[in-house]
Amino acid sequence: MRPAWRAAVPLALALALPLALAAQSATAAGLEQRVNEFWPELNAFVSLDERSRIFLSASFARGREYASATEASWGVHYDRFARPLPDWWTRAVPMMEAGWNLAFRVGYNRIAALDGAGADENRLLGDVTLRSVPLYWGLQLADRSRLELRDVDGARSWRYRNRARIERGFGPAELFGASLGGPLAALGVAGITPYAMLEWTWDSRVSDWNRRYQQYGVEVELRGRLGAELYVGIQDQSRAASSAVVAVGAVLVVRY
């Protein structure tokens, strides 16, 4: 088994490069930063069989959809997976979504403005995700293309979002070594996945790529039903009163 620092170095380099580029671009553009945002979220996955599941979500955020608005959202989605990745990889990475090369999702989201500054929205969505086999150093790449049909206070529009992500799944002992990884595994930690993600959005209302969103975080998979995620999100908008939002997000995941 490799020492913990040798396992972590390649992923640290992979995450450091996009983060450095993001910081440089934000400084060059002179963006106004708001760092006092916290985005809590609850996700529930209900497996129907080995290839499909229901995904339920609920979240609370400020500045995610509208520059100075507070909103609550919930959604229900159906996921279907195809083209499984190798068995040795799916055994090492227990998360269902990490074990498939191709995934489809259809769903509905409801967004409700809580302070009158934003808008109520009904959203139908469909997306397809392509995921690579494990590459050099165990890195995985994933690309998600999403189309959203939106009704924002009665005004209809559509939006395209492309999200690219790089990640590396670790077992506790592989990442931290036997001395620390062993106790973590005994406590129920089954997998740890640091990642970096970049998303670009095209909005039909302005006929432009009007939003860029970056996210850097770590997912923790627990044996049994629970998981968690902690991340930092940076959202730049070209057509909003506040040009950038920096938020810390926390996600509780429940699997059935």
Helices and strands as residue ranges (DSSP letters): H 4-29, E 37-49, E 52-62, E 70-84, H 87-92, G 96-99, E 100-113, E 121-131, G 136-138, E 139-152, E 155-168, H 172-186, E 189-203, E 208-222, E 226-237, E 244-255
